[in-house]
């Protein structure tokens, strides 16, 4: 139920996190881990990682930071959650 409530307003990144992620070299592998279910982690990242154009840095069609996350795990996808 709570996964459907995710938005950039309800589950925003802490200040500065997006800037850090966007400035990591492209060859740096990204992953995410949450104490919630994995679906929640996916939705938080999708809500906070909009697609941005590599040509003019505007939002819309283009590069998605979300697609750089090679793995996203939650309490429901690991053998022994915290």
C-alpha positions in Angstrom: 0.0 0.0 0.0 2.6 2.6 1.0 4.6 2.0 -2.2 1.8 3.7 -4.1 2.3 6.8 -2.0 5.9 7.5 -3.1 6.6 10.8 -4.7 9.5 13.2 -4.7 7.6 15.2 -2.1 6.9 12.3 0.3 10.3 10.5 -0.1 12.8 13.1 -1.3 16.5 12.5 -1.3 18.4 14.4 1.4 19.9 17.7 0.2 23.0 17.2 -1.9 22.4 13.5 -2.7 21.3 14.0 -6.2 24.3 16.2 -6.9 26.6 13.6 -5.6 25.0 10.8 -7.7 25.0 12.9 -10.9 28.6 13.7 -10.5 29.9 10.2 -10.0 31.8 8.9 -13.0 29.7 6.8 -15.4 31.8 3.7 -14.7 30.9 3.7 -10.9 28.4 1.0 -10.2 25.4 2.1 -8.2 23.2 0.0 -5.8 20.6 0.7 -3.2 19.5 -1.0 0.0 16.4 -0.2 2.1 14.9 -1.7 5.2 11.5 -1.4 3.4 10.5 -3.8 0.6 12.5 -3.6 -2.7 9.5 -2.2 -4.6 9.6 0.8 -2.3 13.3 1.3 -3.1 12.6 1.2 -6.8 9.8 3.7 -6.5 11.8 6.1 -4.4 14.6 6.1 -6.9 12.3 6.5 -9.9 10.6 9.4 -8.1 13.9 11.1 -7.4 15.9 10.3 -10.5 14.1 12.1 -13.4 15.2 11.6 -16.9 17.5 14.4 -18.0 18.8 15.3 -21.4 22.6 15.0 -21.9 22.4 17.7 -24.5 21.0 20.7 -22.6 20.5 19.3 -19.0 16.7 19.7 -19.2 14.3 17.2 -17.9 12.4 15.0 -20.4 13.9 12.5 -22.8 17.4 11.4 -22.2 19.6 9.9 -19.5 18.0 8.4 -16.4 20.1 8.1 -13.2 17.7 5.3 -12.1 18.9 3.1 -14.9 22.5 3.2 -13.5 21.4 1.3 -10.4 22.4 -2.3 -11.1 20.9 -3.7 -7.9 18.1 -2.6 -5.5 17.4 -4.7 -2.5 14.9 -4.5 0.4 14.0 -6.5 3.5 12.0 -8.8 1.3 14.9 -9.7 -1.1 17.7 -10.5 1.3 18.2 -13.7 3.4 18.4 -11.9 6.8 16.8 -8.5 6.9 18.0 -6.0 9.6 
